Amino acid sequence: MAGTRTANGQRANGSNSNGGKSNKFKNAAGAAGAAAGGFVGAMGQSVVPPLNITFNRTQNIGAGGGGGGGKFALPEPVFDGTDDIRAYCNHVRALMISCAIELAMASKILEARLAQVPPRPDESAATARIRAKRVAWKLKRASDGVTAAAKGAVGAYGAFTREYAHLINPRPQQGATTRPFKF
């Protein structure tokens, strides 16, 4: 057990890897940071209220059947009636819109991140920003494609209602005229 180490480099019995001595510089830096943070927090508290941000992200990862090995976000297409077709098209539209927004934001974030990379010795800062824009442009194109898929889902339901309107809302049949023919 003496040779066993945990993920942070400590021995399993609780002692540090440096023979039980604490790291003076690490503790001093932590104390200085805590003191500075307390000072800044006390000064800033009267000006700006504290802000806590929490991100909750749900991922559907499962062992699905088929060749992909993953779980699809779209339901299985069962088109037994008008409501099934409308629900499927709405689900596709909603999923594609959220994907388009995520891809567009990822494109902007990637562009901003790549723009911070120092330029090559033989190029200007403007050229480096153009290179970043060219790379991020590919994600923007993916966002545009997903937006087109959302439009296509809306168009599919529109075409369905147009082409099969006679089955969805049948017109009432007009009866024969009740007025007899007179000379």
N, C-alpha and C positions, 0 to 999 in steps of 0.2 A: 504494500500500500504506500510505502515511502516514495516509490518512483511514479505514482499515479498523479497526473495533473488535470486540473479542470480546464474549461475553455478559456478562462482569463489568465492562465499561467500559474495559478496558485496550486500548491500541493493539496491533496485530498484531505489532509489532516488539519487544514486551516492556516498553515504558516505560509509566508511568502516564499518565492523562489530565491530570495536573497538572504536566507537564513533567519527569517523572522523579523528583520529590521524593516521599518516602514520607509517609503521613499520620501525624503525630506522635501525635495523640489515639488513633487506631485502634491503633497499636502499644503505646502506654502502657496502654490499657485491656486489651489482650491480655496484656501482661506482668503487670499487677495481677491479672487473673483467673487466670493460671497460678500466680502465687505464692499466692493465696488457695486455689485448688484443691489445690495441693500441700500446704498446711498442713492444710486440712480433710481431705484424703485421708489424710495421715499420722496425724492424730488419730483419725479415724473407723475406720481400718484395724484398730485393736486392739479396737474394739467391735463393728463390723459387717463381715463379710467382703464383698468387692466382689461385685456381682451383675451379670451380663450377661444381657440378655434379647434373643432373636432371634426375629423374626416372619417366617415364610416363608408366603407366600400365593401360591397357584397360581390363575391365572385361565385359563379356556378361552375364548379369543377367537379366532375363526376366521371365514373367509369361507364360510359355509354356503349351501346352496341355498335356494330358496323366498323368500317375501316378507319374512321377518324379517331376513335378512342376517346373522344370528348363528348360533351353534352351540347346539343344545339340550343340556341336561344329562341328559335322559332318553334312553335308547336307543330305537331304532325298535321299536314294539310288534309283535313276531312271536309269535303265539300258536299254535304248532304242537303244544304238548303241555302237560301239567301242570307240568313244570319251567319252561317258558317263562313261564307265567302267574305261578307263585310267584316267580320271579326278578324279573319286572317289578314286581310288587306290592311286593316287598322293596326294590327300588331306589327306587321312588316314596316308600315310607315313610322310608327312610334320608335321601333328599334333602330331603323335607319337614321332617323333624325338625331337620336342620341349619339349614334356612332359618328355622324357627320360633325356634330358639335365637338365631340372628343377629338376627332382627327384634325379639325381646324385649330383647336386650341393647342394640340400637340405640335402642329406645324409652326405656330407662332412661338411656342416655347423653345422648340428646336432652333428656330432662326435666331432668337435672342441669345440662346446659349452659344451657338456657333459664332455669332458676331463678337463674342467676348474672347474668342481664341486669338492670340496675337498673330498678326500677319506674318507671312514669310518675309525673309530679308529683302527679297527683290520685288515686293508688291506694296501697294499703298493700303491704308485702312479701308478706303472705299472699295477696293477690289476684294478685300477679305469679307466685307459685308455682302457684296454681290455673290461671292461663293456660298456664303451661308444661306442667302435667299434662294439660290439654285437648288441646294440640297433640300431645304424645307418646302420648296415648291412641289416636290413629289408627294409629300403628305397632303398638301393642299389639293392636289389633283385627286388623291384618294378620297378626300372629303367631298369633292365635287361629284365623284362617281357614286358615292353612297347617297348623296342628295338626289342624284338622278334615279337611284333605286327607289327612294321614298316617293318621288314623283310618279314613277312607274307603277307602284302599288296603288296609289290614289287613282291613276289613270285606268288601271285594270278594273277596279270596282266601278268607275264611271262607265267604262265600255261595257261591263256586264249589265249594268242597269239600263243602258241604252239599247243593247242588242237583245236583251231578254225582258224588256219592259212588258211585252204582251203576255208573258207568263207570270210576272211578278204582280202587276196590277192590271188584270184583264178588264177591257172596256165592257160596259154592259151592252148586251145585244139589243139592237133596236127592233122592236116588233113591227109588224105590218101596219100600214096606216089604217086607221079605223074609218076614215071617210071613204065611202064608196065613190066610184067613178060616176060622174053624171055628165050627160050631154047637154 
